[in-house]
Amino acid sequence: MTRIEQIEVIPVRYPTVGFFKFFKDGRPAVIIKITADDGTVGWGQSVPIPTWSYETLESCVTTLKQYIVPKLIGLDPFDLDSIHRAMDAAISPSFSTGMPIAKAGVDIALHDLAGKLLGVNLAQRWGKRSGGEIRLSWTLNPRSLDEIESLIDEGWQRGYRNFNVKVAPDPTFDLELCRRVKERVPDGFLWADANGGYDPATALWVAPKLADIGVSVLEQPVKANRLAAYRDLRRQGALPIILDEGVVSPSDLIEFLRLDILDGVAMKPARCGGLLSARRQVEILLDAGLMFLGSGLTDPDISLSASVALYAAYDLKFPAALNGPQFLGYSVLASSDQQPMDGKISAPTGPGLGIEPDESRIEAIRV
């Protein structure tokens, strides 16, 4: 029986391009290399953002090295349920999964390792159609209204026809931003993401006005713990209300479904502990007839490959807000096959994640 022999934890920092409000000094990440006792290697990635979540580069590294990795040596890499139980025993939950971003990197590496051991990619292992491509959404995060036109032009020239905009806390700015985007791209899917930045009263006031402009969905309008506000927004019915930050585990999602406070979820494997949890949540959403949207945490190459594989396997219907290729100026992969073309990105088809890092490129950005 195959066993986990070694786990390496490598902190890195990717250089960024352009302005994105969540990053001040590059994009921190933790690359995880899991080696089986037969020498097969699986690669994963944890992608902390301290301005978005409580997890930092430093906390991910210490959590992995001191608490999680020692529990996993010698375990069966195919037994993901047991491995997640071991990780949850090492780092217990509070409201939901504890340190899910750190754990996601391990989960992704194990999916890659198992796929390579079996000689199949993720879609094949899940019994889904292999390959395919997904449409992408271009992220607009202007600091002033004067920047809007040039940012739209940049995305348009690169083949993007759908846009997601960062809104909140200023509803006046947001309404004008969305009006201008819709005027320029009237047929595109326009996705407004507040990252919990509105107070409940403002969210209830602005949602109908965003709908009148032509916004398609409103993501995370208020803080994740304001459940009564989500109930009120859902009852208002002005826009589909999409949850993000507050949904980490499948049990979270089931509870929120019972409370009837959402129309869908912006799925992020990196946010919810990895592909095992994300895949189960996608199936819950589809079974309930709710919206499954694909998003990310400005995922670099390895984590991005995992997200693209999941979304393509489950036939994502909406443009995915995967903006790693937009804001990151570096890749650790040995090839450039992952680059979007004409606003679309192809699912990897090789074994596991279908990608192979270049370890010299990893060393170049190690911190």
Contacts in CASP RR format, 6 or more apart in sequence:
PFRMAT RR
TARGET T0000
AUTHOR 0000-0000-0000
METHOD contacts of the structure
MODEL  1
MTRIEQIEVIPVRYPTVGFFKFFKDGRPAVIIKITADDGTVGWGQSVPIP
TWSYETLESCVTTLKQYIVPKLIGLDPFDLDSIHRAMDAAISPSFSTGMP
IAKAGVDIALHDLAGKLLGVNLAQRWGKRSGGEIRLSWTLNPRSLDEIES
LIDEGWQRGYRNFNVKVAPDPTFDLELCRRVKERVPDGFLWADANGGYDP
ATALWVAPKLADIGVSVLEQPVKANRLAAYRDLRRQGALPIILDEGVVSP
SDLIEFLRLDILDGVAMKPARCGGLLSARRQVEILLDAGLMFLGSGLTDP
DISLSASVALYAAYDLKFPAALNGPQFLGYSVLASSDQQPMDGKISAPTG
PGLGIEPDESRIEAIRV
1 76 0 8 1.000
2 36 0 8 1.000
2 37 0 8 1.000
2 38 0 8 1.000
2 40 0 8 1.000
2 76 0 8 1.000
2 77 0 8 1.000
2 78 0 8 1.000
2 117 0 8 1.000
3 36 0 8 1.000
3 37 0 8 1.000
3 74 0 8 1.000
3 75 0 8 1.000
3 76 0 8 1.000
3 77 0 8 1.000
4 34 0 8 1.000
4 35 0 8 1.000
4 36 0 8 1.000
4 37 0 8 1.000
4 72 0 8 1.000
4 73 0 8 1.000
4 74 0 8 1.000
4 75 0 8 1.000
4 76 0 8 1.000
4 77 0 8 1.000
5 35 0 8 1.000
5 36 0 8 1.000
5 37 0 8 1.000
5 39 0 8 1.000
5 73 0 8 1.000
5 74 0 8 1.000
6 33 0 8 1.000
6 34 0 8 1.000
6 35 0 8 1.000
6 73 0 8 1.000
7 32 0 8 1.000
7 33 0 8 1.000
7 34 0 8 1.000
7 35 0 8 1.000
7 64 0 8 1.000
7 69 0 8 1.000
7 72 0 8 1.000
7 73 0 8 1.000
7 106 0 8 1.000
7 109 0 8 1.000
8 32 0 8 1.000
8 33 0 8 1.000
8 34 0 8 1.000
8 35 0 8 1.000
9 30 0 8 1.000
9 31 0 8 1.000
9 32 0 8 1.000
9 61 0 8 1.000
9 64 0 8 1.000
9 65 0 8 1.000
9 69 0 8 1.000
10 30 0 8 1.000
10 31 0 8 1.000
10 32 0 8 1.000
10 33 0 8 1.000
10 362 0 8 1.000
10 366 0 8 1.000
11 28 0 8 1.000
11 29 0 8 1.000
11 30 0 8 1.000
11 31 0 8 1.000
11 57 0 8 1.000
11 60 0 8 1.000
11 61 0 8 1.000
11 366 0 8 1.000
11 367 0 8 1.000
12 28 0 8 1.000
12 29 0 8 1.000
12 30 0 8 1.000
12 31 0 8 1.000
12 332 0 8 1.000
12 362 0 8 1.000
12 365 0 8 1.000
12 366 0 8 1.000
12 367 0 8 1.000
13 25 0 8 1.000
13 26 0 8 1.000
13 27 0 8 1.000
13 28 0 8 1.000
13 29 0 8 1.000
13 57 0 8 1.000
13 365 0 8 1.000
13 367 0 8 1.000
14 26 0 8 1.000
14 27 0 8 1.000
14 28 0 8 1.000
14 29 0 8 1.000
14 300 0 8 1.000
14 328 0 8 1.000
14 329 0 8 1.000
14 330 0 8 1.000
14 365 0 8 1.000
15 26 0 8 1.000
15 27 0 8 1.000
15 328 0 8 1.000
15 329 0 8 1.000
15 330 0 8 1.000
15 365 0 8 1.000
16 23 0 8 1.000
16 26 0 8 1.000
16 27 0 8 1.000
16 327 0 8 1.000
16 328 0 8 1.000
16 329 0 8 1.000
17 327 0 8 1.000
17 328 0 8 1.000
17 329 0 8 1.000
18 327 0 8 1.000
19 141 0 8 1.000
19 143 0 8 1.000
20 139 0 8 1.000
20 141 0 8 1.000
20 298 0 8 1.000
20 323 0 8 1.000
20 327 0 8 1.000
21 51 0 8 1.000
21 141 0 8 1.000
21 166 0 8 1.000
22 49 0 8 1.000
22 51 0 8 1.000
22 52 0 8 1.000
22 298 0 8 1.000
23 49 0 8 1.000
23 51 0 8 1.000
23 298 0 8 1.000
23 327 0 8 1.000
24 51 0 8 1.000
27 47 0 8 1.000
27 298 0 8 1.000
27 300 0 8 1.000
27 327 0 8 1.000
27 328 0 8 1.000
28 47 0 8 1.000
28 48 0 8 1.000
28 49 0 8 1.000
28 56 0 8 1.000
28 57 0 8 1.000
28 367 0 8 1.000
29 45 0 8 1.000
29 46 0 8 1.000
29 47 0 8 1.000
29 48 0 8 1.000
29 57 0 8 1.000
29 300 0 8 1.000
29 303 0 8 1.000
30 45 0 8 1.000
30 46 0 8 1.000
30 47 0 8 1.000
30 48 0 8 1.000
30 57 0 8 1.000
30 60 0 8 1.000
30 61 0 8 1.000
30 64 0 8 1.000
30 102 0 8 1.000
30 105 0 8 1.000
31 43 0 8 1.000
31 44 0 8 1.000
31 45 0 8 1.000
31 302 0 8 1.000
31 332 0 8 1.000
31 357 0 8 1.000
31 362 0 8 1.000
32 43 0 8 1.000
32 44 0 8 1.000
32 45 0 8 1.000
32 46 0 8 1.000
32 64 0 8 1.000
32 105 0 8 1.000
32 106 0 8 1.000
32 108 0 8 1.000
32 109 0 8 1.000
33 41 0 8 1.000
33 42 0 8 1.000
33 43 0 8 1.000
33 44 0 8 1.000
33 109 0 8 1.000
34 41 0 8 1.000
34 42 0 8 1.000
34 43 0 8 1.000
34 44 0 8 1.000
34 77 0 8 1.000
34 106 0 8 1.000
34 109 0 8 1.000
34 110 0 8 1.000
34 113 0 8 1.000
35 41 0 8 1.000
35 42 0 8 1.000
36 77 0 8 1.000
36 113 0 8 1.000
36 117 0 8 1.000
38 117 0 8 1.000
40 113 0 8 1.000
40 116 0 8 1.000
40 117 0 8 1.000
41 113 0 8 1.000
41 116 0 8 1.000
42 109 0 8 1.000
42 110 0 8 1.000
42 112 0 8 1.000
42 113 0 8 1.000
42 116 0 8 1.000
42 352 0 8 1.000
43 108 0 8 1.000
43 109 0 8 1.000
43 112 0 8 1.000
43 302 0 8 1.000
43 353 0 8 1.000
43 355 0 8 1.000
43 356 0 8 1.000
43 357 0 8 1.000
44 105 0 8 1.000
44 106 0 8 1.000
44 108 0 8 1.000
44 109 0 8 1.000
44 112 0 8 1.000
44 302 0 8 1.000
44 303 0 8 1.000
44 306 0 8 1.000
44 353 0 8 1.000
45 105 0 8 1.000
45 108 0 8 1.000
45 109 0 8 1.000
45 270 0 8 1.000
45 299 0 8 1.000
45 300 0 8 1.000
45 301 0 8 1.000
45 302 0 8 1.000
45 303 0 8 1.000
45 306 0 8 1.000
46 55 0 8 1.000
46 60 0 8 1.000
46 64 0 8 1.000
46 101 0 8 1.000
46 102 0 8 1.000
46 103 0 8 1.000
46 104 0 8 1.000
46 105 0 8 1.000
46 106 0 8 1.000
46 270 0 8 1.000
46 303 0 8 1.000
47 101 0 8 1.000
47 104 0 8 1.000
47 270 0 8 1.000
47 297 0 8 1.000
47 298 0 8 1.000
47 299 0 8 1.000
47 300 0 8 1.000
47 303 0 8 1.000
48 55 0 8 1.000
48 56 0 8 1.000
48 57 0 8 1.000
48 59 0 8 1.000
48 60 0 8 1.000
48 101 0 8 1.000
48 102 0 8 1.000
49 55 0 8 1.000
49 297 0 8 1.000
49 298 0 8 1.000
50 56 0 8 1.000
50 57 0 8 1.000
52 195 0 8 1.000
52 245 0 8 1.000
52 297 0 8 1.000
53 101 0 8 1.000
53 245 0 8 1.000
53 271 0 8 1.000
55 99 0 8 1.000
55 100 0 8 1.000
55 101 0 8 1.000
55 102 0 8 1.000
57 367 0 8 1.000
59 99 0 8 1.000
59 102 0 8 1.000
60 99 0 8 1.000
60 101 0 8 1.000
60 102 0 8 1.000
63 91 0 8 1.000
63 99 0 8 1.000
63 102 0 8 1.000
64 102 0 8 1.000
64 106 0 8 1.000
67 90 0 8 1.000
67 91 0 8 1.000
68 87 0 8 1.000
68 90 0 8 1.000
68 91 0 8 1.000
68 102 0 8 1.000
68 103 0 8 1.000
68 106 0 8 1.000
71 86 0 8 1.000
71 87 0 8 1.000
71 89 0 8 1.000
71 90 0 8 1.000
72 83 0 8 1.000
72 86 0 8 1.000
72 87 0 8 1.000
72 106 0 8 1.000
75 82 0 8 1.000
75 83 0 8 1.000
75 86 0 8 1.000
76 82 0 8 1.000
77 83 0 8 1.000
77 110 0 8 1.000
77 113 0 8 1.000
77 114 0 8 1.000
77 117 0 8 1.000
78 114 0 8 1.000
78 117 0 8 1.000
80 107 0 8 1.000
80 110 0 8 1.000
80 111 0 8 1.000
80 276 0 8 1.000
81 276 0 8 1.000
83 106 0 8 1.000
83 107 0 8 1.000
83 110 0 8 1.000
84 103 0 8 1.000
84 107 0 8 1.000
84 276 0 8 1.000
84 277 0 8 1.000
87 103 0 8 1.000
87 106 0 8 1.000
88 97 0 8 1.000
88 98 0 8 1.000
91 98 0 8 1.000
91 99 0 8 1.000
91 102 0 8 1.000
91 103 0 8 1.000
92 98 0 8 1.000
93 249 0 8 1.000
96 246 0 8 1.000
96 248 0 8 1.000
96 249 0 8 1.000
96 251 0 8 1.000
96 252 0 8 1.000
97 103 0 8 1.000
97 248 0 8 1.000
97 249 0 8 1.000
97 272 0 8 1.000
97 273 0 8 1.000
97 277 0 8 1.000
100 248 0 8 1.000
100 249 0 8 1.000
100 271 0 8 1.000
100 272 0 8 1.000
100 273 0 8 1.000
100 274 0 8 1.000
100 277 0 8 1.000
101 270 0 8 1.000
101 271 0 8 1.000
101 273 0 8 1.000
101 297 0 8 1.000
103 273 0 8 1.000
103 274 0 8 1.000
104 269 0 8 1.000
104 270 0 8 1.000
104 271 0 8 1.000
104 272 0 8 1.000
104 273 0 8 1.000
104 274 0 8 1.000
104 303 0 8 1.000
105 270 0 8 1.000
105 273 0 8 1.000
105 274 0 8 1.000
105 303 0 8 1.000
107 269 0 8 1.000
107 273 0 8 1.000
107 274 0 8 1.000
107 275 0 8 1.000
107 276 0 8 1.000
107 277 0 8 1.000
108 269 0 8 1.000
108 274 0 8 1.000
108 275 0 8 1.000
108 302 0 8 1.000
108 303 0 8 1.000
108 306 0 8 1.000
108 353 0 8 1.000
111 122 0 8 1.000
111 275 0 8 1.000
111 276 0 8 1.000
111 306 0 8 1.000
111 352 0 8 1.000
111 353 0 8 1.000
112 352 0 8 1.000
112 353 0 8 1.000
112 354 0 8 1.000
113 352 0 8 1.000
114 125 0 8 1.000
114 352 0 8 1.000
115 121 0 8 1.000
115 122 0 8 1.000
115 125 0 8 1.000
115 351 0 8 1.000
115 352 0 8 1.000
116 351 0 8 1.000
116 352 0 8 1.000
118 125 0 8 1.000
118 351 0 8 1.000
119 351 0 8 1.000
119 352 0 8 1.000
120 351 0 8 1.000
120 352 0 8 1.000
121 130 0 8 1.000
121 131 0 8 1.000
121 309 0 8 1.000
121 348 0 8 1.000
121 349 0 8 1.000
121 350 0 8 1.000
121 351 0 8 1.000
121 352 0 8 1.000
121 353 0 8 1.000
121 354 0 8 1.000
122 275 0 8 1.000
122 306 0 8 1.000
122 309 0 8 1.000
122 310 0 8 1.000
122 313 0 8 1.000
122 352 0 8 1.000
122 353 0 8 1.000
123 129 0 8 1.000
123 130 0 8 1.000
123 131 0 8 1.000
123 309 0 8 1.000
123 312 0 8 1.000
123 313 0 8 1.000
123 347 0 8 1.000
124 130 0 8 1.000
125 352 0 8 1.000
126 279 0 8 1.000
126 313 0 8 1.000
128 313 0 8 1.000
128 314 0 8 1.000
129 313 0 8 1.000
129 315 0 8 1.000
130 347 0 8 1.000
130 349 0 8 1.000
131 312 0 8 1.000
131 346 0 8 1.000
131 347 0 8 1.000
131 348 0 8 1.000
131 349 0 8 1.000
132 312 0 8 1.000
132 346 0 8 1.000
132 347 0 8 1.000
133 312 0 8 1.000
133 344 0 8 1.000
133 345 0 8 1.000
133 346 0 8 1.000
133 347 0 8 1.000
134 308 0 8 1.000
134 311 0 8 1.000
134 312 0 8 1.000
134 316 0 8 1.000
134 319 0 8 1.000
134 320 0 8 1.000
134 344 0 8 1.000
134 345 0 8 1.000
134 347 0 8 1.000
135 161 0 8 1.000
135 162 0 8 1.000
135 318 0 8 1.000
135 319 0 8 1.000
135 320 0 8 1.000
135 343 0 8 1.000
135 344 0 8 1.000
136 160 0 8 1.000
136 162 0 8 1.000
136 319 0 8 1.000
136 320 0 8 1.000
136 321 0 8 1.000
136 322 0 8 1.000
136 325 0 8 1.000
136 340 0 8 1.000
136 343 0 8 1.000
136 344 0 8 1.000
136 345 0 8 1.000
137 160 0 8 1.000
137 162 0 8 1.000
137 163 0 8 1.000
137 164 0 8 1.000
137 189 0 8 1.000
137 191 0 8 1.000
137 319 0 8 1.000
137 320 0 8 1.000
137 321 0 8 1.000
137 322 0 8 1.000
137 323 0 8 1.000
138 152 0 8 1.000
138 154 0 8 1.000
138 155 0 8 1.000
138 158 0 8 1.000
138 160 0 8 1.000
138 162 0 8 1.000
138 163 0 8 1.000
138 164 0 8 1.000
138 323 0 8 1.000
138 326 0 8 1.000
138 343 0 8 1.000
139 163 0 8 1.000
139 164 0 8 1.000
139 165 0 8 1.000
139 166 0 8 1.000
139 321 0 8 1.000
139 323 0 8 1.000
139 326 0 8 1.000
139 327 0 8 1.000
140 148 0 8 1.000
140 151 0 8 1.000
140 152 0 8 1.000
140 163 0 8 1.000
140 164 0 8 1.000
140 165 0 8 1.000
140 166 0 8 1.000
140 177 0 8 1.000
140 181 0 8 1.000
141 151 0 8 1.000
141 165 0 8 1.000
141 166 0 8 1.000
142 148 0 8 1.000
142 151 0 8 1.000
142 177 0 8 1.000
145 173 0 8 1.000
145 176 0 8 1.000
145 177 0 8 1.000
145 180 0 8 1.000
148 177 0 8 1.000
148 180 0 8 1.000
148 181 0 8 1.000
149 180 0 8 1.000
149 184 0 8 1.000
152 163 0 8 1.000
152 181 0 8 1.000
152 184 0 8 1.000
152 185 0 8 1.000
156 185 0 8 1.000
158 340 0 8 1.000
158 343 0 8 1.000
159 342 0 8 1.000
159 343 0 8 1.000
160 343 0 8 1.000
161 185 0 8 1.000
161 187 0 8 1.000
161 188 0 8 1.000
161 343 0 8 1.000
162 185 0 8 1.000
162 188 0 8 1.000
162 189 0 8 1.000
162 190 0 8 1.000
162 191 0 8 1.000
162 319 0 8 1.000
163 181 0 8 1.000
163 185 0 8 1.000
163 188 0 8 1.000
163 189 0 8 1.000
163 190 0 8 1.000
163 191 0 8 1.000
164 190 0 8 1.000
164 191 0 8 1.000
164 192 0 8 1.000
164 193 0 8 1.000
164 319 0 8 1.000
164 321 0 8 1.000
165 174 0 8 1.000
165 177 0 8 1.000
165 178 0 8 1.000
165 181 0 8 1.000
165 190 0 8 1.000
165 191 0 8 1.000
165 192 0 8 1.000
165 193 0 8 1.000
166 193 0 8 1.000
166 195 0 8 1.000
167 174 0 8 1.000
167 177 0 8 1.000
167 178 0 8 1.000
167 192 0 8 1.000
167 193 0 8 1.000
167 194 0 8 1.000
167 210 0 8 1.000
168 174 0 8 1.000
168 194 0 8 1.000
168 195 0 8 1.000
168 196 0 8 1.000
168 197 0 8 1.000
168 198 0 8 1.000
168 221 0 8 1.000
169 197 0 8 1.000
169 198 0 8 1.000
169 199 0 8 1.000
169 202 0 8 1.000
171 198 0 8 1.000
171 202 0 8 1.000
171 205 0 8 1.000
171 206 0 8 1.000
171 209 0 8 1.000
174 192 0 8 1.000
174 206 0 8 1.000
174 210 0 8 1.000
175 206 0 8 1.000
175 209 0 8 1.000
175 210 0 8 1.000
175 213 0 8 1.000
178 190 0 8 1.000
178 192 0 8 1.000
178 210 0 8 1.000
178 213 0 8 1.000
178 214 0 8 1.000
178 215 0 8 1.000
179 213 0 8 1.000
181 190 0 8 1.000
182 190 0 8 1.000
182 213 0 8 1.000
182 214 0 8 1.000
182 215 0 8 1.000
189 216 0 8 1.000
189 318 0 8 1.000
189 319 0 8 1.000
190 214 0 8 1.000
190 215 0 8 1.000
190 216 0 8 1.000
191 215 0 8 1.000
191 216 0 8 1.000
191 217 0 8 1.000
191 219 0 8 1.000
191 293 0 8 1.000
191 319 0 8 1.000
191 321 0 8 1.000
192 210 0 8 1.000
192 215 0 8 1.000
192 217 0 8 1.000
192 218 0 8 1.000
192 219 0 8 1.000
193 219 0 8 1.000
193 220 0 8 1.000
193 244 0 8 1.000
193 266 0 8 1.000
193 321 0 8 1.000
194 203 0 8 1.000
194 218 0 8 1.000
194 219 0 8 1.000
194 220 0 8 1.000
194 221 0 8 1.000
194 222 0 8 1.000
195 219 0 8 1.000
195 220 0 8 1.000
195 244 0 8 1.000
195 245 0 8 1.000
196 220 0 8 1.000
196 221 0 8 1.000
196 222 0 8 1.000
196 223 0 8 1.000
196 224 0 8 1.000
196 245 0 8 1.000
197 220 0 8 1.000
197 221 0 8 1.000
197 222 0 8 1.000
197 223 0 8 1.000
198 206 0 8 1.000
198 221 0 8 1.000
198 222 0 8 1.000
199 222 0 8 1.000
200 222 0 8 1.000
200 226 0 8 1.000
200 228 0 8 1.000
200 229 0 8 1.000
200 232 0 8 1.000
203 218 0 8 1.000
203 221 0 8 1.000
203 222 0 8 1.000
203 229 0 8 1.000
203 233 0 8 1.000
204 229 0 8 1.000
204 232 0 8 1.000
204 233 0 8 1.000
204 236 0 8 1.000
207 218 0 8 1.000
207 221 0 8 1.000
207 233 0 8 1.000
207 236 0 8 1.000
207 237 0 8 1.000
207 238 0 8 1.000
207 239 0 8 1.000
208 236 0 8 1.000
208 238 0 8 1.000
208 239 0 8 1.000
210 218 0 8 1.000
210 238 0 8 1.000
210 239 0 8 1.000
211 238 0 8 1.000
211 239 0 8 1.000
215 239 0 8 1.000
216 239 0 8 1.000
216 240 0 8 1.000
217 239 0 8 1.000
217 240 0 8 1.000
217 241 0 8 1.000
217 242 0 8 1.000
217 263 0 8 1.000
217 291 0 8 1.000
217 293 0 8 1.000
218 233 0 8 1.000
218 239 0 8 1.000
218 240 0 8 1.000
218 241 0 8 1.000
218 242 0 8 1.000
219 242 0 8 1.000
219 243 0 8 1.000
219 244 0 8 1.000
219 266 0 8 1.000
219 293 0 8 1.000
219 295 0 8 1.000
220 242 0 8 1.000
220 243 0 8 1.000
220 244 0 8 1.000
220 245 0 8 1.000
220 246 0 8 1.000
220 266 0 8 1.000
221 229 0 8 1.000
221 233 0 8 1.000
221 241 0 8 1.000
222 229 0 8 1.000
222 230 0 8 1.000
222 233 0 8 1.000
224 243 0 8 1.000
224 245 0 8 1.000
224 246 0 8 1.000
225 246 0 8 1.000
227 256 0 8 1.000
227 259 0 8 1.000
227 261 0 8 1.000
230 241 0 8 1.000
230 243 0 8 1.000
230 256 0 8 1.000
230 259 0 8 1.000
230 261 0 8 1.000
230 262 0 8 1.000
231 259 0 8 1.000
231 260 0 8 1.000
231 261 0 8 1.000
233 241 0 8 1.000
234 241 0 8 1.000
234 260 0 8 1.000
234 261 0 8 1.000
234 262 0 8 1.000
234 263 0 8 1.000
240 263 0 8 1.000
240 264 0 8 1.000
240 291 0 8 1.000
241 261 0 8 1.000
241 262 0 8 1.000
241 263 0 8 1.000
241 264 0 8 1.000
242 262 0 8 1.000
242 263 0 8 1.000
242 264 0 8 1.000
242 265 0 8 1.000
242 266 0 8 1.000
242 291 0 8 1.000
242 293 0 8 1.000
243 256 0 8 1.000
243 261 0 8 1.000
243 262 0 8 1.000
243 264 0 8 1.000
243 265 0 8 1.000
243 266 0 8 1.000
244 265 0 8 1.000
244 266 0 8 1.000
244 268 0 8 1.000
244 271 0 8 1.000
244 295 0 8 1.000
245 271 0 8 1.000
246 252 0 8 1.000
247 253 0 8 1.000
247 256 0 8 1.000
247 265 0 8 1.000
247 271 0 8 1.000
247 272 0 8 1.000
247 281 0 8 1.000
248 271 0 8 1.000
248 272 0 8 1.000
248 273 0 8 1.000
248 277 0 8 1.000
249 272 0 8 1.000
249 277 0 8 1.000
250 277 0 8 1.000
250 280 0 8 1.000
250 281 0 8 1.000
250 284 0 8 1.000
253 265 0 8 1.000
253 281 0 8 1.000
253 284 0 8 1.000
253 285 0 8 1.000
254 284 0 8 1.000
256 262 0 8 1.000
257 284 0 8 1.000
257 288 0 8 1.000
257 290 0 8 1.000
262 290 0 8 1.000
263 290 0 8 1.000
263 291 0 8 1.000
264 285 0 8 1.000
264 290 0 8 1.000
264 291 0 8 1.000
264 292 0 8 1.000
264 293 0 8 1.000
265 281 0 8 1.000
265 285 0 8 1.000
265 290 0 8 1.000
265 291 0 8 1.000
265 292 0 8 1.000
265 293 0 8 1.000
266 293 0 8 1.000
266 294 0 8 1.000
266 295 0 8 1.000
266 296 0 8 1.000
266 321 0 8 1.000
267 278 0 8 1.000
267 281 0 8 1.000
267 282 0 8 1.000
267 285 0 8 1.000
267 292 0 8 1.000
267 293 0 8 1.000
267 294 0 8 1.000
267 295 0 8 1.000
267 310 0 8 1.000
267 311 0 8 1.000
268 278 0 8 1.000
268 294 0 8 1.000
268 295 0 8 1.000
268 296 0 8 1.000
268 297 0 8 1.000
268 307 0 8 1.000
269 275 0 8 1.000
269 277 0 8 1.000
269 278 0 8 1.000
269 303 0 8 1.000
269 306 0 8 1.000
269 307 0 8 1.000
269 310 0 8 1.000
270 296 0 8 1.000
270 297 0 8 1.000
270 299 0 8 1.000
270 303 0 8 1.000
270 307 0 8 1.000
271 296 0 8 1.000
271 297 0 8 1.000
272 278 0 8 1.000
272 281 0 8 1.000
274 306 0 8 1.000
275 306 0 8 1.000
275 310 0 8 1.000
278 310 0 8 1.000
279 310 0 8 1.000
279 314 0 8 1.000
282 292 0 8 1.000
282 310 0 8 1.000
282 314 0 8 1.000
285 291 0 8 1.000
285 292 0 8 1.000
286 292 0 8 1.000
286 314 0 8 1.000
291 318 0 8 1.000
292 314 0 8 1.000
292 316 0 8 1.000
292 317 0 8 1.000
292 318 0 8 1.000
293 316 0 8 1.000
293 318 0 8 1.000
293 320 0 8 1.000
293 321 0 8 1.000
294 307 0 8 1.000
294 311 0 8 1.000
294 316 0 8 1.000
294 318 0 8 1.000
294 320 0 8 1.000
294 321 0 8 1.000
294 322 0 8 1.000
295 320 0 8 1.000
295 321 0 8 1.000
295 322 0 8 1.000
296 307 0 8 1.000
296 321 0 8 1.000
296 322 0 8 1.000
296 323 0 8 1.000
297 303 0 8 1.000
298 323 0 8 1.000
298 324 0 8 1.000
298 327 0 8 1.000
298 328 0 8 1.000
299 306 0 8 1.000
299 307 0 8 1.000
299 322 0 8 1.000
299 324 0 8 1.000
300 324 0 8 1.000
300 328 0 8 1.000
300 331 0 8 1.000
300 332 0 8 1.000
301 331 0 8 1.000
301 332 0 8 1.000
301 333 0 8 1.000
301 338 0 8 1.000
301 355 0 8 1.000
301 357 0 8 1.000
302 332 0 8 1.000
302 333 0 8 1.000
302 353 0 8 1.000
302 355 0 8 1.000
302 357 0 8 1.000
304 322 0 8 1.000
304 324 0 8 1.000
304 325 0 8 1.000
304 338 0 8 1.000
305 338 0 8 1.000
305 348 0 8 1.000
305 353 0 8 1.000
305 354 0 8 1.000
305 355 0 8 1.000
306 353 0 8 1.000
307 320 0 8 1.000
307 322 0 8 1.000
308 320 0 8 1.000
308 322 0 8 1.000
308 338 0 8 1.000
308 345 0 8 1.000
308 346 0 8 1.000
308 347 0 8 1.000
308 348 0 8 1.000
309 347 0 8 1.000
309 348 0 8 1.000
309 353 0 8 1.000
309 354 0 8 1.000
311 320 0 8 1.000
311 347 0 8 1.000
312 346 0 8 1.000
312 347 0 8 1.000
313 347 0 8 1.000
322 345 0 8 1.000
325 338 0 8 1.000
325 339 0 8 1.000
325 340 0 8 1.000
325 345 0 8 1.000
330 361 0 8 1.000
330 365 0 8 1.000
331 338 0 8 1.000
331 361 0 8 1.000
332 357 0 8 1.000
332 358 0 8 1.000
332 361 0 8 1.000
332 362 0 8 1.000
332 365 0 8 1.000
333 355 0 8 1.000
333 356 0 8 1.000
333 357 0 8 1.000
333 358 0 8 1.000
333 361 0 8 1.000
334 356 0 8 1.000
334 357 0 8 1.000
334 358 0 8 1.000
334 361 0 8 1.000
335 356 0 8 1.000
337 346 0 8 1.000
337 348 0 8 1.000
337 355 0 8 1.000
338 345 0 8 1.000
338 348 0 8 1.000
338 355 0 8 1.000
339 345 0 8 1.000
348 354 0 8 1.000
348 355 0 8 1.000
END
